[in-house]
């Protein structure tokens, strides 16, 4: 067991996206990852998919998840359930940053572009 102070998300090369891995392999886990991200107003993830399920909790701000040709708006206290291999994009659509937690059932989160090409995420160690 480990108790660690959580770091604030830091800027990444992805425009408007700040990231912190709050729990994962660096903390001794082998089957779970917890990411915290902040998306600036107007910022969005690239369309992507994961080779595992994902649950996203909205802590603050307003967002849209774009998937399967549909757009779903969400806000604080919302939970997004994204099944394995579902192409999606998350965007910050409000006047303040979007604060989210991403939960994954693996420590090496497979992240792919819609065509199946691997994305080299800047926070991978």
Helices and strands as residue ranges (DSSP letters): E 10-11, E 17-23, G 25-27, E 33-39, E 49-50, E 54-60, E 63-67, E 70-74, E 79-82, E 89-92, E 98-104, E 111-112
